[in-house]
């Protein structure tokens, strides 16, 4: 049930319209919590109906204008409650690992191409994360308010680094055909 909390977080960072929120999601939160644009818009409606957010009043007629949302005190309280809630780590559910396990039984034909494809994707994601870190968190900047955002990015960098190293090692361990 984290999508509403991801949306509350994004709106607390900056009140936004649904369109702006989906664009921001695609460039930040979406790296570690994916949602379709339709899911985000549906959740905005639920959050508004539950009294957690509201559409800001508009100066002109509402028709054709984007609704911009802000978080209400009840939404902030819900996010604070959820942030403090304990949760156990989730089990890994990665189809590629299951494919490798199956390949141990049926053979590895074609697996090297899929592993290489994943390696290319993880290298590209790692490059994206490193660029974001260079741009948004230069070494001379030690702003306390961004420390946790940087920690989330560092987790992404660590995960992508793991995948690149693991895939490289696994590709080298594949039997030659």
The 8 nearest C-alpha neighbors of each residue, nearest first, counted from 0:
[[1, 2, 3, 4, 5, 81, 42, 32],
 [0, 2, 4, 3, 5, 32, 6, 81],
 [3, 1, 5, 4, 0, 6, 34, 42],
 [4, 2, 6, 5, 1, 7, 42, 0],
 [3, 5, 7, 1, 2, 6, 8, 78],
 [4, 6, 2, 8, 3, 7, 1, 9],
 [5, 7, 9, 3, 4, 8, 10, 2],
 [8, 6, 4, 10, 9, 5, 11, 3],
 [9, 7, 5, 11, 6, 10, 4, 12],
 [8, 10, 6, 12, 11, 7, 5, 13],
 [11, 9, 14, 13, 7, 12, 8, 69],
 [12, 10, 8, 13, 9, 7, 70, 14],
 [11, 13, 9, 10, 8, 14, 7, 15],
 [12, 14, 10, 11, 15, 9, 69, 8],
 [15, 13, 10, 69, 68, 11, 67, 12],
 [16, 14, 67, 68, 19, 20, 13, 10],
 [15, 17, 67, 19, 66, 18, 68, 65],
 [16, 18, 20, 19, 21, 40, 15, 66],
 [17, 19, 21, 20, 16, 22, 15, 65],
 [20, 18, 22, 16, 21, 17, 15, 23],
 [19, 21, 17, 23, 18, 22, 15, 24],
 [20, 22, 24, 18, 23, 19, 36, 25],
 [23, 21, 25, 19, 24, 20, 18, 26],
 [22, 24, 20, 26, 25, 21, 27, 19],
 [25, 23, 29, 21, 28, 22, 27, 26],
 [24, 26, 29, 22, 23, 27, 21, 28],
 [27, 25, 23, 24, 29, 22, 28, 30],
 [28, 26, 29, 24, 30, 25, 23, 31],
 [29, 27, 24, 30, 32, 31, 26, 25],
 [28, 30, 33, 32, 24, 25, 31, 27],
 [31, 29, 28, 27, 32, 33, 26, 25],
 [32, 30, 29, 28, 33, 155, 27, 151],
 [33, 31, 29, 28, 30, 34, 2, 5],
 [32, 34, 29, 31, 30, 35, 28, 24],
 [35, 33, 38, 36, 39, 32, 29, 2],
 [34, 36, 38, 37, 39, 33, 21, 40],
 [35, 37, 39, 38, 21, 40, 34, 18],
 [36, 38, 40, 35, 39, 41, 34, 42],
 [39, 37, 41, 35, 36, 40, 34, 42],
 [38, 40, 42, 36, 37, 41, 43, 35],
 [39, 41, 43, 37, 42, 38, 36, 17],
 [42, 40, 38, 44, 43, 39, 37, 45],
 [41, 43, 45, 39, 44, 40, 46, 38],
 [44, 42, 40, 46, 41, 45, 47, 39],
 [45, 43, 47, 41, 42, 46, 48, 40],
 [46, 44, 42, 48, 47, 43, 49, 41],
 [45, 47, 43, 49, 51, 48, 44, 52],
 [46, 48, 52, 44, 50, 45, 53, 49],
 [49, 47, 45, 46, 50, 44, 51, 52],
 [50, 48, 46, 47, 51, 45, 52, 44],
 [51, 49, 47, 48, 52, 46, 73, 53],
 [50, 52, 74, 73, 46, 71, 49, 47],
 [53, 51, 70, 47, 71, 69, 50, 46],
 [54, 52, 47, 68, 69, 55, 70, 71],
 [53, 55, 68, 67, 66, 56, 69, 52],
 [54, 56, 67, 68, 53, 57, 69, 66],
 [57, 55, 54, 58, 67, 66, 53, 61],
 [58, 56, 59, 55, 61, 60, 66, 64],
 [57, 59, 56, 60, 61, 55, 64, 66],
 [60, 58, 57, 61, 64, 62, 56, 63],
 [59, 61, 62, 58, 57, 64, 63, 56],
 [62, 60, 64, 63, 59, 57, 65, 66],
 [61, 63, 64, 60, 65, 59, 66, 57],
 [62, 64, 61, 65, 60, 66, 59, 57],
 [65, 63, 61, 62, 66, 60, 57, 59],
 [64, 66, 16, 67, 63, 17, 61, 18],
 [67, 65, 16, 54, 68, 64, 55, 17],
 [66, 68, 16, 15, 54, 55, 65, 14],
 [69, 67, 54, 53, 15, 14, 55, 16],
 [68, 70, 14, 52, 53, 10, 54, 71],
 [69, 71, 52, 74, 51, 11, 10, 53],
 [70, 72, 52, 74, 51, 73, 75, 69],
 [73, 71, 75, 74, 76, 70, 51, 52],
 [74, 72, 76, 51, 71, 75, 77, 50],
 [75, 73, 51, 77, 71, 72, 76, 70],
 [74, 76, 72, 78, 77, 73, 79, 71],
 [77, 75, 73, 79, 74, 78, 80, 72],
 [78, 76, 74, 80, 75, 79, 81, 73],
 [77, 79, 81, 75, 80, 76, 82, 4],
 [78, 80, 76, 82, 77, 81, 75, 83],
 [81, 79, 77, 78, 83, 82, 76, 84],
 [80, 82, 84, 78, 83, 79, 77, 4],
 [83, 81, 79, 80, 84, 78, 85, 77],
 [82, 84, 80, 81, 79, 85, 78, 86],
 [85, 83, 81, 82, 80, 86, 79, 78],
 [86, 84, 83, 87, 82, 81, 88, 80],
 [87, 85, 84, 88, 89, 83, 81, 82],
 [86, 88, 89, 85, 90, 84, 91, 83],
 [89, 87, 86, 90, 91, 85, 92, 84],
 [90, 88, 87, 91, 86, 92, 93, 85],
 [89, 91, 92, 88, 87, 93, 86, 94],
 [92, 90, 93, 89, 88, 96, 94, 97],
 [93, 91, 90, 94, 96, 97, 89, 95],
 [92, 94, 95, 96, 91, 97, 98, 90],
 [95, 93, 97, 96, 98, 92, 99, 91],
 [96, 94, 98, 97, 93, 99, 114, 113],
 [97, 95, 99, 98, 94, 93, 100, 92],
 [96, 98, 100, 94, 99, 95, 101, 93],
 [99, 97, 95, 101, 96, 100, 102, 94],
 [100, 98, 102, 96, 101, 97, 95, 103],
 [99, 101, 97, 103, 98, 102, 96, 104],
 [102, 100, 98, 104, 103, 99, 97, 105],
 [103, 101, 106, 99, 105, 107, 104, 100],
 [102, 104, 100, 101, 106, 105, 99, 107],
 [103, 105, 102, 101, 106, 100, 107, 99],
 [106, 104, 102, 103, 101, 107, 108, 100],
 [107, 105, 102, 103, 108, 104, 101, 110],
 [106, 108, 102, 110, 109, 105, 103, 111],
 [107, 109, 110, 106, 111, 176, 102, 105],
 [110, 108, 111, 112, 107, 113, 106, 114],
 [109, 111, 113, 107, 112, 108, 114, 102],
 [110, 112, 114, 113, 109, 115, 170, 173],
 [113, 111, 115, 110, 114, 109, 116, 117],
 [114, 112, 116, 110, 115, 111, 117, 109],
 [113, 115, 111, 117, 116, 112, 118, 110],
 [116, 114, 118, 112, 113, 117, 111, 119],
 [115, 117, 113, 119, 114, 118, 112, 120],
 [118, 116, 120, 114, 119, 115, 121, 113],
 [117, 119, 115, 121, 116, 120, 163, 166],
 [118, 120, 116, 122, 117, 121, 115, 123],
 [121, 119, 117, 123, 118, 122, 124, 116],
 [122, 120, 124, 118, 123, 119, 159, 125],
 [121, 123, 125, 119, 124, 120, 118, 126],
 [122, 124, 126, 120, 121, 125, 119, 127],
 [125, 123, 127, 121, 126, 122, 128, 120],
 [124, 126, 122, 128, 127, 159, 123, 156],
 [125, 127, 123, 129, 124, 128, 130, 122],
 [128, 126, 124, 130, 125, 129, 123, 131],
 [129, 127, 131, 125, 130, 126, 156, 132],
 [128, 130, 132, 126, 131, 127, 125, 133],
 [129, 131, 133, 127, 132, 128, 134, 126],
 [132, 130, 128, 134, 129, 133, 135, 127],
 [131, 133, 129, 136, 135, 130, 134, 128],
 [134, 132, 130, 137, 131, 136, 135, 129],
 [133, 135, 131, 132, 136, 130, 137, 129],
 [136, 134, 132, 131, 133, 137, 130, 149],
 [137, 135, 132, 133, 134, 140, 138, 149],
 [136, 138, 133, 140, 139, 135, 134, 132],
 [139, 137, 140, 136, 141, 133, 132, 135],
 [140, 138, 137, 141, 136, 142, 133, 135],
 [141, 139, 138, 137, 142, 136, 135, 143],
 [140, 142, 143, 139, 138, 146, 145, 136],
 [143, 141, 144, 145, 140, 146, 136, 139],
 [142, 144, 146, 145, 141, 147, 140, 148],
 [143, 145, 142, 146, 147, 148, 141, 149],
 [146, 144, 148, 143, 147, 142, 149, 141],
 [147, 145, 149, 143, 148, 144, 150, 142],
 [146, 148, 150, 149, 145, 151, 144, 143],
 [149, 147, 151, 145, 150, 146, 152, 144],
 [148, 150, 152, 146, 147, 151, 153, 145],
 [151, 149, 147, 153, 148, 152, 146, 154],
 [152, 150, 154, 148, 149, 153, 147, 155],
 [151, 153, 149, 155, 154, 150, 156, 148],
 [154, 152, 156, 150, 155, 151, 157, 149],
 [155, 153, 157, 151, 152, 156, 158, 150],
 [156, 154, 152, 158, 153, 157, 159, 151],
 [157, 155, 153, 159, 154, 158, 160, 125],
 [156, 158, 154, 160, 155, 159, 153, 161],
 [159, 157, 161, 155, 160, 156, 154, 162],
 [158, 160, 162, 156, 161, 125, 157, 121],
 [161, 159, 157, 163, 158, 162, 156, 164],
 [160, 162, 158, 164, 159, 163, 165, 157],
 [163, 161, 159, 165, 164, 160, 166, 158],
 [162, 164, 160, 166, 161, 165, 118, 167],
 [163, 165, 167, 161, 162, 166, 160, 168],
 [166, 164, 162, 168, 167, 163, 161, 169],
 [165, 167, 169, 163, 168, 164, 162, 170],
 [168, 166, 164, 170, 165, 169, 163, 171],
 [167, 169, 165, 171, 166, 170, 164, 172],
 [170, 168, 166, 172, 171, 167, 165, 173],
 [171, 169, 167, 173, 172, 168, 166, 111],
 [170, 172, 168, 169, 173, 167, 174, 166],
 [173, 171, 169, 170, 168, 174, 167, 175],
 [174, 172, 170, 171, 169, 175, 111, 107],
 [173, 175, 172, 176, 107, 171, 170, 111],
 [176, 174, 173, 172, 107, 171, 108, 111],
 [175, 174, 108, 107, 173, 109, 106, 111]]
